[in-house]
Amino acid sequence: MLRDLKLRYRGSALGFMWTLLNPLLFMGVYTLVFGVYLKVGIADFPLYLLSGLLPWNWFANALQTGTSAIVDGRMYVGKTVFPTEALLVVPVASNLINFLLSLPVFVVLSIALHGHLGIALLALPLVIVLQSVVVFSVVTLFATFNVLYRDMQQLVSYFVMLSFYLTPIFYATKSIPEAIRPFAEINPMVSLVRCYQHILFANTFPAWGDLAYLAVTGLVLYGIAQMAYNHYHDSFGEYL
């Protein structure tokens, strides 16, 4: 994980500061576009946006780097002393560290903008655990099938972009028409981002329905991902 973080910022003048600057830069742009130009009508829009953008960046960056993890680490595949699964853990864990290190910036910004951080933060570890399971499962699926079909490395960019606009990060869930809202909420990132918005933006505990859905979805995705990985694991060498 530390090696992954060092490689990511090697040769960069600002280094780790980009972890903090990236979400702030995007927050500024999206606030200008959706909070000023389009006027989405959400009070304290910068905090609302950032509360969803930080966990989203963890998911998106882990998926984009993790999809090629097995292919990039082909020299380790099949080594008995090195479990291939570790290649999948690294992008998830390193982006989790980035997420955790971004939280103090959010706290400072929340205090400066008179946000509502409070007792709801007690639920944050639970949501982080649930997201870890979901992210690891999705990364495992994409990385496994990327060994078989390198198109996954191309498709992941489109998947991330579409998922971003289908997740209520810069708009509220209530903006989704009621007729299609149940279909939109099948996406686990909707429940996940909503949980973070409850905790970091509204200072309210996440709805039990969202937590339960994340737990069940995470376990189902994990089971599917492990079945796919175990099924194709022994044949990785043929494709690499």
Secondary structure, 3 states (H helix, E strand, C coil): CHHHHHHHHCCCCCCCHHHHHHHHHHHHHHHHHHHHHCCCCCCCHHHHHHHHHHHHHHHHHHHHHHCCHHHHCHHHCCCCCCCCHHHHHHHHHHHHHHHHHHHHHHHHHHHHCCCCCCHHHHHHHHHHHHHHHHHHHHHHHHHHHHHHCCCHHHHHHHHHHHHHHCCCCCCCHHHCCCCCHHHHCCCHHHHHHHHHHHHHHHCCCCCHHHHHHHHHHHHHHHHHHHHHHHHHHCCHHHHC
